[in-house]
Structure formats: C-alpha cells, structure tokens
Amino acid sequence: MSVPRSFDRFFGSTVDHPWVVVSIIVLLTGISVIGHLGPESVWETVSPVFFSTSSTPAEPLPEPVESGTSEDRVTTQVDPVSVTDSDTILVIRSDDFFTPSGAEALREIVAALEELEYVDDVFWMDTVPVLNIFGLRESLFPRATASPRQFEMARRNALKHPLVRGQLLSDDGRTLLMMIRFDWLFVESDEAVTTEIRETANRITARFPEVSFETMITGRVPIYLTYMKAQETNRRFFQMVGYSTVALLAIILFRGIRAVMIVGLAPVLGVLWTMGMLRYFDVRDNPFNDIVLPILLALVGLTDGVHLMVEIRKLRASGLGEKAAARAGIRKVGFACFLTSLTTAIGFGSLSLAHHQVIQEFGWSCVLGVILTFVAVITAIPLACSTWLGRNIHVGLERGLIDRHLHRISGIIQVSLHSPRIMSLAAILITAGLVAVSLTLRPDEHQANALPAKSEAYRAIKHMDLAMGGLEPGFVTIRWDDKIRQNPGMILKVITIADEILEREELIGHPLSLADFLKALPGEGTYEQRMSLAE
C-alpha cells in the first residue's frame, strides 16, 4: 500500500471517530494551556518521579590538584578593578567637569548614589587606582578649592591614565561615565535601577545652576529592561496586525461566517498549541518566537486551511453530505497539505544549523509549530465541517473569490507542466543567483539594533559610540607555553604589537592591556625591564 493511500485512509477515517479527534484536540489544548499558565508546576510534579535522587549521600569530590611547583604559584593581594563589570552606567555630558562647581557636583552625585541602599558600588574617574611605582594613593580629580591650573593638570593626567582615557572619560573631556553596581537584595522595582538613578543625579545637578550637566542611563540592566519592554510592545502590535490580516483574508476568500470560523479555527489552535508547548522548553526571551512565529504559523495554517476548505465546499456543492465531503476532502488534498507542511518544516529546520543560538531556537520552534499547525488543520477543519457548522458552507460558492478566479491561473500551470526542464533550469539559476548574493552579506549585529531609536538606552549607546568608541567590549586572548614564559620581554613585545594593531582600527575604541599600564609608569627600558614592573 502506498504512503499517500495509507495517509488518506488513516486521516479520512478520523471523520468517523469524532470523539477521538475531540480528545486529541482537548489533550493538546490542555497541555498548551498549562504551558501558558505555568509549566513549572508540571516539572515539579514530574521531576521527582523520573529523576529521583538516591538516599545514599554522594561521595565528596576530590580537591583539585594544582600543577606546577610552589615557586610558580604566586599569590598576590590586589583589589580587582574592571571597567566592564557594571549593572548600570550613568552617562554625563558637560564642559564643566574640570571646574570647581563641576567637581563638587560630581562628588555630590556619587555621594547621593552611594546613599541609595541598593547601590553597592560607584566606580568613576576619582576611584581608579593611581599608577605609581610606590603604590601611593593619589586622587586624579582635584577638590573644588583647587586652582584652574590644577584642574587643567588633572585633566591632562586623567587623559594619560589607561583606565580613564576612553574608558571613563572621553578624549575631549566632555563625557564622563559612572559605573554602578547594585545589591540586588534591596532592588524593589525596575525604575530603581534606571530612572531613579538618573533622577538622583538630576536632583543634585539642579543645585548647581552654574554648570550644565546632561545625564543618560544605559548599561547591561537598562538595555535589557528596554529590550524586554520594546519586545512586549512589538509582540502585541505585530500580532494584532498579523491576526487581523489573516481574518480579513479569510473573510474576503469565503464571505460566509461559518466558513471563516472553520478556516480560522486551525491557525488559532496551531498558534495556541505551539506557544504553549514552547513554554516547556528554555527558549524564552526570543524575539523571533515572540513576534514572528505566531504570525508565521497563522499564515501557514490559513494556507493549508484554505486548500482543504475549498475542496470540501466543492464536494458539498456536488451533493455530498457533511461527513462524506470532509472525508473525501482529506483524501484529495490532505496528503498535499502534508507535503507542503513537511517542506516548510524542513526549510525552517535548516535554521537550526546556524551558529547563533536565537536563530537555532527559532528554527526548532518553527518545526514544532508547523507540525502542530498541520495537526490542527487536518483534525479541526474536517471535524467542524462534519458537524452542524458545515451544513451550509457551500452556500455562495459561486460568489467566492477563489472559485470565480481559479481558472485564471490554469494557463500558468499548463506552461509549467508542458515545460518542466525550462522551469527547473530557471528555478536553479534563480536559486544560484540568490545564494551568490547572500554570500556577500556580512553579519553586523549591535545591541542598539534591538532597542527603540527614541529610548534613553539607545541614545546613550549612540553617544558613547561617538564619544567613547562604543559600549560593547571585546577581548583578545594571548597564550604562551612554558618556553616563552622564561622570556617576559617577548611576552610584552607581543602584547604591545597586538595593542598597536587594535589602536589603528577605526571601529575599536581605546584598547586596554598590560602594555598600556606599563607605558603609563615612569621610566624607560627594554621590554624585559618594563615587564619587571608588572610584579
């Protein structure tokens, strides 16, 4: 028995067993609804049964053994410093940093931020370690009582410091960053780590009318919160547009309210099942799944549903009863709908080969969604057509848009059937051309691309791109073996060469390396002599 005939017989027989179909639909709907409401409860119930732990206590893991001699393992007591480890960045623009009023305003801003119970640390220009060979603590930022000459000297010294220039202060001295870390135990709202930080700074600067400060908030936390808010807004808007388009197309194609309801049932179930099932997997916060996938599945379900509904309406108009028409409709176009769904699933499944995790998840989600949507089409539409809903779906068939104009494309179909080689060759050439064009594309992903252009986080990122060389950090790792380890001068030389190469790149800001710190220390000497200062 051939596969198409087995398929037709199996799914065609579902019309004669409506309660089985209803049970399948109710089961899938129930599982998806639980997924929408809270799949965690299911895992909490299932995990102890299938993943029960033994009552025997596990043996403790052996302590890790460090390699090398005791002379190689040198422990140094230092306070770690990072210019990228922050939750929120307060961006301040002004021409008055190195003035008495500006210095006082900045220090009061820092003091006010540190008084907030959820602020754990504020790292800025005045708290960076000063580089000197004696380890003496000096301030890069003078007090408000300092003279103009001292402020100018402080500005020059700050722009020579590798941790300040291009990291915390722009080259022109007009943009200053404050890196803020939070104690998340005391954070009670999203506003506390975003707008409240800016409002605290603005409240302090309002006391200094003689200086002009413009403050903005960005960083890891504000970017994430802005992204999630924009994603939720976009999800609602585009889904509303997509679903409205699907409903409008169904109304235009079938006119009758019952036919529209039956055709719309499959996309609704397909989207409901898929989005609920995805909740059981760790694929959340994926913009493609939240925005694109529901609309895509609705259109896939509508397409297959239209094919099946058109055939069932024709069979009803020819005199067949509700069940007979539904059964015959499945046998005529059901397998064709299966093949279209299969090719669609294979096409989207190829996205799982991408290196980007978000694209991979979208590909697998599309495969799951197309399968569930096909199940919805092949079960829900024939079931509805075989009930009282399908009694008069054939009324007005002659006025239907598809039925009146379907003959117009028969000429194109005939040309394709009579010239298969030409059509195949044309398809191959077009595909090859599109592949050639796609190979010229280069990935260019930025954090700002996922943010609304009018958002504060986006504007701050764009300003930092111009003033600081960008917000997103990158890393170059240099490794060496034990032979090179005995030649520290060679190590410093390689680091210096890599640093100079990065410095010449226009799209990179100010690179920060061991060579920059050693260069900032006083004195001259060979690479090996300079490397000894790192100890």
C-alpha positions in Angstrom: 0.0 0.0 0.0 1.4 3.4 -1.0 2.1 6.1 1.5 -0.5 8.6 0.1 -3.2 5.9 0.2 -2.3 5.0 3.8 -2.3 8.6 4.8 -5.7 9.2 3.1 -7.2 6.2 4.8 -5.9 7.0 8.2 -6.8 10.7 8.4 -10.0 10.2 6.3 -11.2 7.7 9.0 -11.0 10.4 11.7 -14.2 11.9 10.4 -16.0 8.6 11.5 -14.4 8.9 15.0 -15.1 12.4 16.1 -14.7 11.7 19.8 -11.1 10.5 19.2 -10.4 13.8 17.4 -12.0 15.8 20.1 -10.0 14.0 22.7 -6.7 14.8 20.8 -7.7 18.4 20.5 -8.7 18.7 24.1 -5.5 17.0 25.3 -3.2 19.2 23.2 -5.1 22.3 24.2 -4.9 21.3 27.9 -1.2 20.8 27.7 -0.6 24.1 26.0 -2.9 26.0 28.4 -0.8 24.6 31.3 2.3 25.8 29.5 0.8 29.3 29.1 -0.2 29.4 32.8 2.9 27.9 34.4 4.9 24.9 33.2 7.0 24.9 36.3 4.2 23.1 38.2 4.4 20.2 35.7 8.2 19.9 36.1 7.9 20.0 39.9 5.4 17.1 39.7 7.3 15.0 37.1 10.9 15.5 38.2 10.7 13.6 41.5 9.1 10.6 39.6 11.6 10.4 36.7 14.6 12.0 38.2 14.5 10.7 41.8 17.7 11.0 43.7 19.3 8.2 45.7 19.1 8.3 49.5 22.8 7.4 49.7 24.9 10.5 50.2 27.2 11.3 47.4 30.9 11.0 47.9 32.7 14.3 48.2 34.6 15.4 45.1 38.4 15.3 45.4 40.1 18.6 45.9 41.6 19.9 42.6 45.3 19.5 42.3 47.2 22.5 41.0 50.0 21.8 38.6 53.4 23.4 38.8 55.8 24.0 41.7 55.2 26.2 44.6 57.5 28.8 43.2 55.3 29.0 40.1 52.2 29.7 42.1 52.5 33.3 43.3 49.6 34.7 45.3 49.3 38.5 45.1 46.9 40.5 47.3 45.2 43.0 45.0 41.9 44.8 44.7 40.4 43.8 41.3 39.3 46.6 39.0 37.0 46.3 36.0 35.7 48.9 33.6 33.1 46.5 32.2 31.6 44.9 35.3 28.7 47.2 36.0 24.9 46.9 36.1 24.1 50.5 35.1 26.1 53.2 33.5 25.4 56.9 34.3 26.5 58.9 31.2 27.1 62.6 32.0 27.8 65.2 29.2 29.3 68.6 30.2 32.0 71.1 29.5 32.3 71.8 33.2 33.8 68.7 34.7 37.2 70.3 35.5 35.8 73.3 37.3 35.3 73.9 41.0 31.5 73.7 40.7 31.7 70.7 38.3 34.0 68.8 40.6 31.7 69.5 43.6 28.6 68.5 41.7 30.2 65.2 40.6 31.3 64.3 44.1 27.8 65.0 45.5 26.2 62.9 42.7 28.5 60.0 43.8 27.7 60.5 47.4 23.9 60.6 46.7 24.1 57.4 44.7 26.1 55.6 47.3 23.4 56.6 49.9 20.8 54.5 48.0 20.5 51.2 49.9 20.6 49.1 46.7 23.7 50.7 45.2 26.7 48.6 46.1 29.5 50.5 44.3 30.1 53.5 42.1 33.3 53.3 40.0 34.3 56.5 38.3 37.4 58.6 37.5 38.1 59.6 41.1 38.2 56.0 42.3 40.6 54.4 39.7 43.9 53.3 41.1 46.7 55.8 40.5 49.7 54.3 38.8 52.9 55.0 40.6 55.8 52.6 41.5 55.4 53.4 45.2 51.8 52.4 45.5 50.8 55.8 47.0 47.1 56.7 46.8 46.6 59.9 44.9 43.4 61.4 43.6 43.1 62.1 39.8 40.3 64.5 40.5 41.1 67.7 42.4 39.0 69.2 45.1 36.6 72.2 44.5 39.2 74.5 46.1 41.8 73.7 43.5 43.1 76.4 41.1 42.4 76.4 37.4 45.9 75.3 36.7 45.5 72.3 39.0 42.2 71.4 37.2 43.9 71.6 33.8 46.8 69.4 35.0 44.2 66.9 36.4 42.5 66.8 33.1 45.8 66.0 31.3 46.8 63.4 33.8 43.4 61.8 33.6 43.7 61.5 29.8 47.0 59.8 30.2 45.6 57.1 32.6 44.8 53.9 30.7 41.8 53.2 32.9 40.4 56.7 32.3 41.0 57.8 28.8 38.4 56.2 26.5 37.1 54.1 29.4 35.6 56.5 31.9 36.4 59.9 30.2 36.1 60.8 26.5 39.1 62.2 24.6 37.6 65.6 24.6 36.9 65.5 28.3 33.2 66.2 27.8 31.7 62.8 28.5 32.1 61.0 31.9 30.9 57.6 32.9 30.0 56.3 36.3 29.8 52.5 36.6 27.2 51.5 39.1 26.7 48.0 40.7 23.7 47.0 42.7 22.9 44.9 45.7 20.0 43.0 44.2 18.7 42.0 47.6 17.4 45.6 48.0 16.2 46.3 44.5 12.4 46.5 44.5 11.5 47.8 41.0 12.8 48.3 37.5 12.6 52.1 38.0 15.0 51.9 40.9 17.9 50.7 38.7 17.1 53.0 35.8 15.1 56.3 36.1 15.7 56.7 39.8 19.5 56.7 39.2 19.1 59.5 36.6 16.6 61.4 38.8 19.0 61.3 41.7 21.8 62.8 39.6 19.5 65.4 38.2 18.3 66.4 41.6 21.9 67.1 42.6 22.9 69.0 39.5 19.8 71.2 40.0 21.6 72.7 42.9 24.5 73.9 40.7 22.9 76.2 38.1 26.3 77.5 37.0 27.2 74.1 35.5 25.4 72.3 32.6 25.1 68.5 33.1 23.1 66.2 30.8 22.6 62.7 32.2 21.5 59.5 30.5 21.2 55.9 31.6 22.5 52.8 29.8 24.4 49.6 30.6 23.5 46.0 30.9 20.4 46.3 33.1 18.8 49.3 31.3 19.4 47.8 27.9 17.8 44.5 29.0 14.8 46.2 30.5 14.3 48.5 27.5 14.7 45.5 25.2 12.0 43.5 27.0 9.6 46.4 27.1 10.0 47.0 23.4 9.7 43.3 22.6 6.4 43.1 24.5 5.1 46.2 22.7 6.1 44.9 19.3 4.7 41.5 20.1 1.2 42.9 20.8 1.3 45.3 17.8 2.5 42.9 15.1 0.4 40.0 16.3 -2.7 42.3 16.2 -1.7 43.3 12.6 -1.0 39.7 11.6 -4.1 38.2 13.1 -6.3 41.0 11.6 -4.7 40.3 8.2 -5.5 36.6 8.5 -9.1 37.2 9.5 -9.5 39.8 6.7 -8.1 37.3 4.1 -10.5 34.6 5.3 -13.5 36.9 5.1 -12.5 38.0 1.5 -11.9 34.5 0.3 -15.0 32.8 1.8 -17.5 35.5 2.6 -19.7 33.1 4.8 -19.3 33.5 8.5 -19.3 29.7 9.1 -16.6 29.0 6.6 -14.5 31.9 8.0 -14.9 30.5 11.5 -13.9 27.0 10.5 -10.9 28.1 8.5 -9.8 30.4 11.3 -10.0 27.6 13.8 -6.9 25.8 12.6 -4.5 28.9 12.8 -5.8 29.7 16.3 -5.2 26.2 17.6 -1.8 25.9 15.9 -0.6 29.2 17.5 -2.1 28.3 20.9 -0.6 24.8 20.9 2.9 25.9 19.7 3.3 28.9 22.1 2.1 26.8 25.0 4.4 23.9 24.2 7.4 26.2 23.8 6.9 27.2 27.5 8.1 23.8 28.5 11.5 24.4 26.9 14.2 27.0 27.6 13.5 29.2 24.6 12.1 32.3 26.3 13.1 35.9 25.5 13.5 35.1 21.9 12.1 37.9 19.7 11.6 35.7 16.7 9.5 33.3 18.7 7.5 36.0 20.5 6.8 38.2 17.4 7.5 36.4 14.1 6.5 32.8 14.9 2.8 33.3 15.8 2.1 35.3 12.6 4.1 32.8 10.5 2.1 29.9 11.9 -1.2 31.7 11.4 -0.4 32.2 7.7 0.8 28.6 7.3 -2.4 27.4 9.0 -4.6 29.7 6.8 -2.9 28.5 3.6 -3.4 24.8 4.3 -6.9 25.5 5.7 -7.9 27.4 2.5 -6.8 24.4 0.4 -8.8 21.9 2.4 -11.9 24.2 2.8 -12.1 24.9 -0.9 -12.1 21.2 -1.7 -14.7 20.4 1.0 -17.0 23.2 -0.2 -16.8 21.9 -3.8 -17.7 18.4 -2.6 -20.6 19.8 -0.6 -21.9 21.7 -3.6 -21.7 18.5 -5.6 -24.3 16.9 -3.3 -22.1 15.0 -0.7 -23.1 15.1 2.9 -21.1 16.8 5.7 -19.1 13.7 6.7 -18.7 12.4 3.2 -17.4 15.7 2.0 -15.0 16.1 4.9 -13.7 12.5 4.3 -13.3 13.0 0.6 -11.6 16.4 1.1 -8.9 14.9 3.3 -8.3 12.1 0.7 -8.0 14.6 -2.1 -5.8 17.4 -0.7 -4.8 16.1 2.8 -1.5 14.5 1.6 -0.7 17.6 -0.5 -1.1 19.7 2.6 1.2 17.3 4.5 3.9 17.6 1.8 3.7 21.4 1.9 4.0 21.4 5.7 6.9 18.9 5.5 8.8 21.1 3.1 8.1 24.1 5.2 9.3 22.4 8.3 12.5 21.2 6.5 13.2 24.7 5.3 12.8 26.3 8.7 14.6 23.4 10.3 17.7 24.3 8.4 17.9 27.4 10.6 19.0 25.0 13.4 22.4 24.8 11.7 23.1 28.4 12.4 25.7 29.4 14.9 23.5 31.9 16.7 21.5 30.3 19.5 18.5 32.6 18.9 18.3 31.5 15.3 18.7 27.9 16.2 15.9 28.1 18.7 13.7 29.8 16.1 14.4 27.0 13.6 13.4 24.3 16.0 10.4 26.3 17.2 9.2 26.6 13.6 9.5 22.9 13.0 7.4 22.2 16.1 4.9 24.9 15.2 4.4 23.7 11.6 3.8 20.1 12.8 1.2 21.2 15.4 -0.4 23.6 12.9 -0.8 20.8 10.4 -2.3 18.6 13.0 -4.8 21.4 13.8 -5.7 21.8 10.1 -6.1 18.1 9.4 -8.2 17.4 12.5 -10.1 20.6 13.4 -11.4 21.6 10.0 -12.8 18.2 8.9 -14.3 17.8 12.4 -16.0 21.2 12.2 -17.2 20.6 8.6 -18.8 17.3 9.6 -20.9 18.9 12.3 -23.8 21.4 12.1 -21.2 24.2 11.4 -20.5 22.6 8.0 -24.1 22.4 6.9 -24.3 25.5 4.6 -20.6 26.2 4.0 -21.1 25.6 0.3 -23.8 28.3 0.0 -22.5 31.2 -2.1 -19.7 29.0 -3.6 -20.2 30.6 -7.0 -19.6 34.1 -5.5 -16.3 33.0 -3.8 -13.2 34.9 -4.8 -11.1 31.7 -5.2 -13.8 29.7 -7.1 -14.5 32.6 -9.5 -10.9 33.3 -10.4 -9.2 29.9 -10.0 -9.3 29.2 -13.8 -7.3 32.3 -14.5 -4.0 30.7 -13.3 -4.7 27.4 -15.2 -2.6 28.8 -18.1 0.5 29.2 -15.9 0.0 25.7 -14.5 -0.2 24.3 -18.1 3.0 26.0 -19.1 4.8 24.6 -16.1 3.6 21.1 -16.8 4.5 21.2 -20.5 8.0 22.8 -19.9 9.4 21.1 -16.8 13.0 21.3 -17.9 12.9 25.1 -18.6 11.1 25.7 -15.3 13.5 23.6 -13.4 16.5 25.3 -15.0 15.0 28.8 -14.3 14.5 27.8 -10.7 18.0 26.5 -10.3 19.5 29.7 -11.9 17.4 32.0 -9.7 18.4 30.0 -6.6 22.1 30.1 -7.5 21.9 33.9 -8.1 20.2 34.4 -4.7 22.8 32.2 -3.0 25.6 34.2 -4.6 24.0 37.5 -3.3 23.6 36.0 0.2 27.2 35.0 0.4 28.2 38.7 0.1 26.3 39.6 3.2 28.3 40.1 6.4 26.9 39.9 10.0 26.6 43.2 11.7 24.9 42.9 15.0 24.8 45.6 17.6 23.0 45.9 20.9 21.4 49.2 19.8 19.7 47.4 16.9 17.3 45.7 19.3 16.3 49.0 21.1 13.8 51.6 20.0 15.6 54.6 18.5 13.8 57.0 20.9 14.7 55.1 24.1 17.2 56.6 26.5 19.4 53.5 26.5 19.7 53.7 22.7 20.6 57.4 22.7 23.2 56.8 25.3 24.8 54.0 23.3 24.9 56.1 20.2 26.5 59.0 22.1 29.1 56.6 23.6 29.8 55.3 20.1 30.8 58.8 19.1 32.5 59.9 22.3 34.0 56.8 23.8 34.4 54.4 20.9 31.5 52.2 21.8 30.0 50.4 24.8 30.3 46.7 23.7 33.6 45.2 24.9 35.7 42.7 23.0 38.6 40.6 24.1 41.8 39.3 22.6 43.4 36.4 24.5 47.2 35.8 24.1 48.6 32.5 25.4 52.1 31.2 25.6 53.9 27.9 26.6 56.5 27.3 29.3 59.4 28.2 26.9 58.0 31.7 26.2 57.3 32.1 29.9 61.0 32.3 30.6 61.2 35.3 28.3 58.9 38.0 29.7 60.3 40.6 27.4 59.0 38.6 24.4 55.5 38.4 26.0 55.3 42.2 26.5 56.5 42.8 22.9 53.7 40.6 21.5 51.2 42.3 23.7 52.4 45.7 22.6 52.2 44.8 18.9 48.7 43.5 19.3 47.7 46.7 21.2 49.1 48.8 18.4 47.2 46.9 15.8 43.9 47.3 17.7 44.7 51.0 18.2 44.8 51.5 14.4 41.4 50.0 13.9 38.9 52.8 13.4 35.9 50.8 14.7 37.6 50.0 18.0 37.8 52.4 20.9 40.8 52.6 23.2 42.2 49.1 23.8 43.3 48.3 27.3 46.2 45.9 28.0 49.1 45.3 30.3 51.3 47.2 27.9 49.2 50.4 28.5 49.6 50.1 32.2 53.4 49.7 32.0 53.6 52.5 29.5 51.9 54.8 32.0 54.5 54.2 34.6 57.5 56.5 34.7 60.9 55.4 33.3 62.3 53.8 30.2 63.9 50.5 29.3 63.7 47.3 27.3 60.6 45.1 27.1 62.1 42.8 29.7 63.0 45.6 32.1 59.5 47.1 31.7 57.9 43.7 32.3 59.5 43.5 35.7 57.4 46.5 36.8 54.3 44.3 36.5 55.2 42.4 39.6 
